[in-house]
């Protein structure tokens, strides 16, 4: 797999450690902001309760320089095209691991005593080809209201002719957003399209890695716009424990773009490495997966409260077998969240979370062409046990939510004991950032281009908030790769070809306004370099005299005339 862009090799010193960084947005290399700015932008994660008594257990090293993982991937894939960072934990033969983060912020490789645990990305050819896109550890958000044809068919007053016209479009109507990247179309005009990385840095304790990516609708030809920012954090806690934390922000200016079906996470394991799966009961007894899900319903769900809050995948059922546990919790805030809803207070959880856990294509293909799976090459079939944790959370426009879970690498008996001890550390909820306490980021322009530093004595052109404070919207630095022109904009689709669509949805249909104003976007034909998140501006004029409209302080060639998607925001005050 080859990329159309040239990788930008950056060397920088991070907290005294010299590292080599490969930064790649789809097609074009990103330029990440200065380290101090990155730290401020990425300082959104709640502290870890699990870290306090596990620090210093083993050694952690982080590298941004690519070396072969020794994992066998699907034929034709080149791992160099997805690699962004590596976290290595060295302790003992049972709990040491090497974890790799992709350019979209996804965890695409996790090697331990069991070998490679992440599937080989064998999704076949055609429009669903998705190297290191589906079969990775990632967050996924779905807007049910506008997700696919079923959302249109809910109304009785939808003519079949209209449905047929929409189906025949070159643009897809599914509305879910990956934390990895997009599917690759048949045309093969592109080889990969990962979520643009807008910031990235090590954690200050040098135990983890943080990144910020713009989540993509995985269909590169789509009628939907993604308003999702994924903040990703992977930390080495010690003793084989991997902490996964996401902060997800919905910056849609439309009130009805609500994401109400989430995967936290979507992921799974390589069946040839970890074929034995068991789920904990409420009394922490391990039972085979089949006792929870029947062969007739292998992709069914079970309430988290009917489990012990964790599961395990192992090389065998022996207590000393190499294993990987996922700790997903037991809805620790369910009653609290429901009480908030009843009182009319801000909340995010609507009801019970559920778990899906199944072997992809079982029993159909495993009883047929894959019945020899134990001896055939591990990259010759979809070698994938799917784990899908579905918290019953709602992400509304302008809101941020967070979710934390854990992976544990160890022998089966020890991994089970550690997983059990971590159940109460699984956490989630709304994240709210105060205008008063949120740092301001100075934005400098030199020769109409954004720079990290300016000549001494040069005042900042403006200030932006480092985090999504209430009633704010993100501001991005974009480059038109056809002209080299840089602009500051709120519109991430500014340099993505689009066309208005005439869908003729009946006015009485509840979704008519949305669909009759739809455009078709061709991400695979973009000419954009998504360089970085600059910060957040305010939608409404704040109190005080220091805030200014972006259009009044930025040159016209840097800040284009505002429109529906390119908003004219108010800057932050300097203090």
N, C-alpha and C positions, 0 to 999 in steps of 0.2 A: 504494500500500500504506500503510495507516494503522495506527497502533498504538493499543491501548486505554489505554495509559498516557500520562501527561504527562511529557515530558522534563524532567529536572532540569538546569538550566543552572548550572554551577559555574565560578567564576573562582578561580584559585589561582596562586600564584607558585611555579614549579618552577625551582630553581637560578637564581633571578634573572630568569627569563623568564615573563612574564605570558601565560597561555594560557586559552582557553575550552574547557570540557570538556562533551561530551555523553555521559553514562553511562547505559546502558540495559540492564537485565536483562529477560527476557521479561515483558512487561506493565507492569513497575514499575521506576522508576529506582533504581539502586544508589546507596549512599552509600559512597564509597571511604575507606579509612582514611587517617590522616595520612601525609604524605610520608615521614617517617622510618620509619614502620611498613611502608609499602609497599616501600621500598627493602630493608628487612630480609627481608620475606616473599619478595620477588622475586629476592633475591641467591642464586640456585641454579644459575646458568649457568657452566659451565667457561669459562675465558678463551679468546679467539680467537687462533689461531696465524696467521690471515691478516691481522690488523689491523696488525701491527707496522710493515710497510713501506708501508702504503697510507694512513695517516692524513694528513689535510690535503689530499687530492686531491679538489678540488671543495668545494662548500658544501652543508651539510645544514641543513634547517629542518624542524621538527615543529610541526604545528598540530592542535588538537582542535576547531577551529571549522569547521563544514561550509560548503563552497562547491561548486557543481555541477562534476562531473568532466569534462563534455562528452562522456562516453561514452554510446553508445546501448545501453540495456538492453531486456529483454523488455517488451512492451507491458503497461502497468499497474503497473510497478514504480516505486517512489519511493525513490531512493537515500538520502534523508535517514533512512530507517528502518533502515538497516544501518550507516551511517557512524559510526565512533568516532574514528579518528585518521588523520593523513596524514603521510608522510615524503616530502620533496621533495629530490632531488639535482640541483644545478645545476653543470655543468662545461663540456661542449661539446655540439654538436648530435648527437653520436653516442652519448653515454652518459648523458645527463641523463634523469631519470625522475621520475614521481610515483606513489607506492605508497600504497594505502589499506587500512587495517585495519578490519575489521568489529566489531560488538558482541560476536561470539562469539570474537574473537581471530583470525579467518581473514583471509587476504589476499584481498580481493574485487575489487581493481582494481590494475592495473599499466600505466600509460601511459608510452610511450617514443617513439622516432622512428617506430616501427611503428604508432602509435595505441594503442588499447586492446587489451591482450593477453589479458585474462581473458574467457571466454565470456559471452554476454548473459543467462544463466540462463533459457534457453527450455526448460523441462522440462514444459511443458504444464499441463493442468488435472488435477483429481482428487487422489487421496490422495498422489501423488508430487510434487505441486507444492512446490518448494523454492527460493525466491528466495535467492540468494547462500548456498547451503547445500552442494550437491554440487559445483557448477562454480566452485570456489575453490581456493586453495592452503591445505591443512590437513593435520593429522595424524588418522589413523583407527586405532582399535583394535578387534579382533574376538575374542570368546571363542568359539572353535570348539566347545568341548564342549557349549555350550547355545545354539548359533546356529541357530535355525529348526527346521523339521520334520525335516530330515535327521539332526539330532543324536538325535532320538527314534526314527527309523527304523533306526538302526544295530543295534538289538537285535531279535532274532527274536520275542521274547515281547511284542510291542506289538500289541494288538488294533486292527483297523481302526476299530472304533467309537470308540475313544479318540482316534485320530488325527483322525477326522472331527469329534469334539466340540471338539478344540483348534482345528482349522481354522475352525470356525464362531464362535469367540469374537470379541468386538469388540477383543480385545487381541492384538498381534502377538508372535511368538516369536523373531524375529530379534534377535541380540545383538551389534550393533556400535555403536560410540560415535563420534560426530562431534566435531570440534574447531570446529564452526561453529554448528549449530543443528538444529532438527527439521523434518521435513516438515509441510506444512500439510494438515489433513484436509478432506474434501469439505464439511463443514458451514460452512466459512468463518467459524466463530466467533472465529477469531484470524487475523491477517494476517501475523504473524511470531512466531517463538519461537527466539531465539538463545541460545547457551550463556550462562548467567549469568556476568557478569564480577565477580570477587571482589577484584581488586586490579589496578592499572595505574599506570605511571609511565614517564617517560623514563629511558634509561640515563644514568649520571652524566656520560659524555662528550658527551651531547646528540647522539649519532649514531644512536641507535636507540630502540626502544620496547618495553617489557615489559608483559605482562598475564598474569593468571591467570584461567582459566575452568573451570567445572564442565562436563565433557563430557556431552552428552545422547545417550541412545538416540534416534535420529531419528524413530522411530515414537512419536507422542504418546500412543497407547494401547498399553501394553506390559506384559509380565509380568516384565520385568527391571528391576533397579535399577542405575544407573550408579555405579561406585566410582572414577571416573577424574577426576583433576585434570590439566589441561593448562597448563603454564607456557610462554608463547610469547615469543620475542624476535626482532625484526626489526631488523637493523643495516645502515646504509649504510657500507660499507668504503671507498668511493672507486672511481673509474674504472669506474663502472657496476656494481660488485659489490654484491649484496645477500646478506647472511648470514642464513639462517633456522635458528634453534635452538629445539628443543623439549626440555623436561624433562617426563616423563609419570609420574605417581604413581598406583599402584593401592592404594586404601585399603580394599578389601573385607575384612570380618572372616571371610569364608568361604574356606577354604584352596583350594577347587577353582575359584574364579573367576580363571582364568588367561587372559591375553590373549596369543595365540600367532600371530596374523596381523595385521601392522601395515602401514600405509601411511605412509612417511616421506620425502616427502609424497605425498598424493593431490593432483593438480592438473592443469594443462594450459593450452592456449592457444586463442585465437580463430582459427579456420581462415581466415577472410577477411583477417585481419591478418598471419598467419604460416603460410602454406600449405605451405612446403617444410621437410621434416624429415629430419635426418640424424643418425646415431649414430656415435660414434667407435669404432674398432677398438682392440685392445690396443696397436698401434703408432701410435695417434692419427691414423689416416687416416679421414676422414669418408666414410661410405657412406650412400646413401639408406635410409630406414627400411624400405622394401619388401624390401631384401636380407636383413633380419633376420626380418621377419614376412611370411608369404605372405598372399595374398588369402583363401585358405581358412582361415587361422588369424590374422585381424588382431588379435585380442585375446590372442595367445599371450605367452609370457614368454621372456626370455633371461637367462642368468646374468651378473651384473655382471663377473665375471672374463673373460667373452668380449667385453667392451667396453673402451673406454679410460677409462670412469668418467664420461663426460659426453655430452651430446647438444645439438643446436642446432635451433631453429626460425627460419626466415628469411622475409622478404618475397619474396625470389627467391634464386636460386643464385649470384648475383654476389657476389664477395668483399666488395664495399662495401655490400651490402644490410643494411637494418636487421634486427637479430637479437636473439634471447633464448636464452641457453644455460642448461641445468640441469646442475649438477655433482653427481653422486650417489655418486662414489667406486667403489672396487673391493674392498670387504670387507677393509679394511686390518687388522682384528684377528681375522680368521677363525681362523687357526691358533692364535693366542694364546688365544682363547676356547675352542676345542675342547680345548686342553691343560688349561685350568682345569677344564673339565667332567670330564676323565679323572682329575684329581687330587682331585676332590670339592670344589673351591673354588667360590665364587659366580661365576656367569657368566650371560650373557644370549643370546649368539648360538649357534644350533644348527647352522647350515649356510649354504650360499651364499645371498646375496641375489639377487633377480631384478628385472628391469625389464619393465613392460608399457607399450606406446606405440602408440596406435592412434587413428584417426579414428572418432568415435562414429557408428554406423549406416552405416558404409561396408562394402561397396558397395551394400547394399540400397536405402537411401533416396536416396543420391547418384546412383544409376542411374535413379531414378524422379522423385519429386516435387521433389527438391532438385538435379536435374541443372543447373539454372540458378543455382547457388549464387554464382557470380561476379558476377551482376548483380542478384540479388534483395536486399531489405533484410537487413542482417546480423543483425537481431534477429528474423527471421521463421522461423528454424529452429534446431535444436540445433547451433550453430556451435562445435564442441568437439573438439579433439584432446586425448585423455586421456593423461596421464602418471602412471603409478602405480609408485612405487618401493617394493618389498616386501622389507625387511630380514628375515632369518630370526631374529628376536629373540623372547624370551619375557619377559613382564612378569607376575611372580607377586605375590600379595597382600603388601603391605608394602614392595614394591620400587619404586624409581624408576630410570628409564632416561633417557638423553639421546641426541639425534640432531641433527647439524648438516649442512646442505647449502647450496648457493649457487645463485643466479640471477645471470646476467651480461647486462647491456644494452650493446650495442655493435654496430659493423659486424661482418659475418660473420667476416672474417679475424681481426680483433682479438679478438672474443668467443671464438673458438676457441682462440686462443693463451692468453688469460686463463683460460679454463675448464681447459685442460690444466695450467696452473700451480697450480690449486687442488685438484686431485684428491686429493693427499695431506693436504689440510686438512679433508676430509670426515671426520667423527669421530663416535663413538658409544660407548655402554657403560653399565654400571651407575653410578648416582650414590649415594654413601653419605654421610650427614651425621653427624658426631660429636656426641654429647650434650655433651661437654666444650667444643667450639668453637662450638656453635650459640647465637646470641643468644636471650635471653628477651624476650618481649614483655609489658609490663605491661598488664593489663586493668582499667580503671576503671569503676565503676558509680556513677551519681548518680541518685537517685530510680528505682532499678531499671532504668536504661537505660545501655547502654554508651556511653561518651563518649571522645573522643580525648584530652582533657585534663580534669583535675579541679581544684577549688580548691586553692590552695597548702597544702601540709601533708597533703593527702589521700593515704593510702597506697593502692597498687594492691590490688584485691580478690584478684587472683591473677596468676600468670605462666604463659605458655604458650611453647613452643618456636616459633621462627619458621620452621623447616623440618621436613620429615618425617624425624625422627630414628628410629632403630630402635625397633620395638615401640610406635609411636605411632599416633594417629588424629586426623584434622583436626576442628577445632571451629569451628562457623559461627555467625554472627549472622543470625537470620531474623526476619521480621515477618509476622504474620498480617494481611493487608490487609483482612480483614473486620472486625477488631476494633482494629487498630493495635497489638496486643500484640507486644512483642519477646521472643524467647527465645534462649537459647544452647543449641545442640544439635549432635549428630553426625549427625542424620537430615535429609538434604536433602529428603526426601519428606514431612516432617512436615505440611505444609499442601497436599499433593497428594491429592485424593480417590482412594481405593483400596477394593478389595473382595477378600476371600479367594475363591480359585477351587477348585472341586472337580473335579480332573482325572482321578482314578482311575487313575493310572499304576500298573501292577503292581509289587508290592514287589520282585520279582526284577530289575526293570529297573535298570540302574546309575544312572540319573538320577532314580529315583523320589522320593527324599527332597527333592531340589531342586524338582521340579515339583509334588509334592503339598503343598508349603508355599508355593506361589506365590500372589501377589496380582496383581490387575490395577490398573495405575496410569493415571490420566487427567491427563497433564500439561497438556492444553489447558484443563482446568477448575481449575487450581491457584489458590489464593489466597495465594500466597507472594511475598514480596519477599526475594530472596537478597541480603543486604546486603554481607557480607564474610567472608573467612576470618580468624578471630581468631588462629589458631595451631594448635599440635598438643599434645595431652595424651598421657600415657603410659598404656598399657593395664594394666601391672602396677605395683605399688607399688615405687618406687625406693628405694635406700639413702638414709639421711639422714632428718631430721625436718621439713624445710621443705615437702615435698610434701603436698598434701591432696586428697582426693576433691572433684570439682567440686560434688557434691551437698551437701557440708558447708560450703562457702564461698559458694555462690550461693543466693539466695532461691528458694523453691519456685515462685513465679510466673515466675521467669526461667529456671530449670533444671527442667523437668518430671521426674516420676518416671522413672527409667531403664527401658528395655525392650530388646527384641532389637536394635533399630536405633538407639536413643538410648542411647549408652553412658555409663556413669559412669567418667570417666577421672581420672588423677592429674595435678595441676598440676606445673609445673616449679618448681624452686627458684629463688630470686631471682638466684643467681650460678651 
